[in-house]
Amino acid sequence: MTELKGRRGTIDYYLQDVAGKGEGANMLPLLLMSQGYVLGARPGSLGKQNVEATQRVSSLTGWSVLSFWPSGVGDSDGDFTLLNAVEDVLEVVFFIEKESLARQIVLLGFDVMGAVFLSVASRLEAVRGVVAVGSDAGPKGLIEPSSLLTRLALSSVRTPANYDLAAVESEVVRIEKEALDSLEKTPTLVIVTTERYRSRTADSLFDTDRFSELELHSFMTDEVSLRYDPQLYAVLVGWLDRNF
């Protein structure tokens, strides 16, 4: 595969292409996926895990899928911050366009990458929709800073030495402000656990009356199992079929 270089070095990715190389192949849409990180995973196992996850999602949806690890995760160079992850997305989308892999892209982000994808969607002409799955997505907001820092520490993610709660909170404000713009303009599917959804009591960020392009689902499962729940992929396939 062609090497993918970003501002911080190599971005580790895997492409499962179901379109082939024939005439008009790049007219078909592509799922751009990022899992963000995997709780408790050993760094050396993430390459294999990403290949398996990409192949699984492609098989279940019938779509071509390009999946990548953001900076500071697995074999991707650099350090992870939310704003670095935003830059990674922009660079991967530019790569997709430069390599003529697809003209239309749907973003599929697990955990914090769902919020990151939402924050950039309205800026990118090629992006036609966003799917945000799991973790902090809930009525109180897209990202819970203290929870994110804890999960990063448990996931062998490389972060800058000064990446503390204040730094994360500052980034979250910017991410969520930009995400609201995308929710108003971009077809969006949000899937969360029922426990996470019910645990947040503030006014819902995901107001389906306010955001006509939004579809929201909650499943009775835990955060880790949500990634593998057959219900998730049944809902995802249905949403893709209705919108694209």
N, C-alpha and C positions, 0 to 999 in steps of 0.2 A: 504493500500500500504506500501511497505518496506520504511523505513525512509532513506532519502538521506543526508548523512553527508559530508560536505566539511571542508576545513581548517578553515573557519570562522563560522562554525556551520551548522545548518540545511539549505538545499536548498529546497525551496518550489517548488513542481512539480506536474503535473497531467499526467497520462498515459491513452490514449484512445486506447485500444488494439483491432484491428480487426482480428488479426491472431489466437487468441485462444491459447489453451495450448496443442494442439495435436502434434504428432510427426512431426518434421520439421518446427514447427512454427517460430523458431528463424532464419530460413533460409531466411525469407521474410525481405525486407528492412524496415527501420523505419525512419520517419521524426523526427528529433530533432529540436524543435522550441523554440525560445525565442523572446518575444516582446520587451524586454529591459525595457521599462516603457511605461506608457500611460499618455499623456498630460492631466493635470487637474484631474486625477483620485484620489479618496480618497483611502488611504492605505488599509482600511478595505474592499474595494470593489474588490481588485485585485484577491483574491482567486477565487471568483465566475466568474470574467471576464476571468480568465485563463482557467477555466473549459469550459466555453462557447466557447471561441476561439479555444481550442483544439478539441472539438467535431465538430465544424463547419469545420475546416480544414480537419479533418479525414473523415467527411461525404462527402466533396466536392472532395477529392482526392482518397478515398478508401484505404488510407494508415493508418497504426498505427502511432500515433503521441504521442511523449512525449514532453511536454512543461514545461519550468521552468522560474522562475524569478531569475535574477542574484543577487548576494550579495547586500544588501542595498535596495532592492525593495520588497514591499509587506511583506510577512511573511518569506522571506529569511534573515537569520542573516547577521551581518557584515555591512560593508560600500561598496558603489559602487565606483570603479575606473575602468578604462579600463583594467588594468592588473589583477585586481581581477576578472573581468568578464572572461578574458582569462583562469585563473585558474579554474573558475567555469565550463567552457565548458569541460576542460580536466577531471575534477572530474565527471561530468555527463556522459561523454563517458565511463570512467572507470566503472561507476555504471552499465551502459547498458550492457557492456561486462561481468561484474561479475555476473549479474543477468540473463545472457543469453537471453536478450530481443531481440537482433538482431545481425547479423554478419556484416551487411552493413547499413550504416547510411548516410542520406542526411540531411544537415544542412539548416534550414530555419530561417533566422534572419531578424527581422524588425528593422528599424531605425539603431541605432549604433551597434546592435548585428549582423547585416549583415557584418560589417567591422570586428568585433571581430571573427566571424565564419571564414571569409576568412583568417584571420591571423593565425589560428591554423590548417586549413584543411590539408595542406601538411605534417603536423607532425603526422597525425593520420591515421593508415592503414585502419581502418574500414570506414573512410569517403570516399564516392564515388562522392559527388557533393555538391555544395553550392548554395543557393538562398539568395540573398541580396535584401531586399525590402525597398525602400524609404529614405526619408530625405536627409542626407548629401551626399549620393551616387550621384556623378555627375562628369563632366569633370575635375574639379579642384582637386578632391581627394575624399577619403572615408569619412573623418570626418573633420568638421569645428569646431575647439576648442571652440571659443566664443559662437557659436550657441549651441553647446552641453551643455555648462555650464548653459546657459539660460534655455534650455529645462529641464535639471535636476532639476533646482530650481522650475520650474512650475509643477513638477510631483511627489512631496513628496518623492523624492529619498534621502536616507541617504548617505552622502559623508563625508570623513574626513575633519576636520576643515581647513587643509592646502591644500585642493584640489582646487588650483587656476589655472589661465590661463597657467602659466608657467609649472605646473605639467601636465596638460592635453596635452599641446603642445609636451612635452617630450615623453609622452606615444604614441601620434599619430604618431610620427616619426617611432617608433618601430613597431606599428600596421601596418602601410601602407607598410613598407619595407617587412614584413613577408607576407602580403596579395599579393604583387606582385608575390612572389614565388608560391603561391597557384593558382593565375590566369594563370600562365604558365603551370600548371600541372593538374588542377582539372576542370571538367565540371562545369561551373558557369552560373547561370541565374541572371541578374541584372534588377530590375524593379524600375523606378523612375518616378516622376511627370515631365511632359513636362516643367512646369515653372522652376523647380529646375534644370533640364538638360540645358535649354537655358540660365539660369542666370550665368552659369560658362563658362568662356571664355578661360581658359588656355588649353594647350594640354590635350587631353582626357586620363585619366587613363584607361578608358574602351575602348581600341582600339581593335576592333574585327579583324583587320588585323594582329595585333601583337599577340593577344591571340586567338588561333584557337578554344579553348574550351569554349569561351565566347559567350553568347547570351544576347543582350541588348534590353530592351523595355522601352518606356516612354509613360505615359498616361496623358491625359488632365483632371486632377483632383487635389484636394488639398491633403495635407499630411495626414490629419486625415481620409478622405474618402478613400484613397488608400488602407488601410487595409481591407476594406469591398467591394471594387470594384469587380463586377463579372468578369470583364476583367482580373484582376490579377489571379484569380483562373483558368480561362480558359487557360491562358498562362502557368500557373504552371502545370496543369494537362497534357497539351500537351508536355511540356518539360520533365516531369517525364516519360511519355509514350515512348518518343523517346530515352531516355537515360538509362532507367532501366527496 
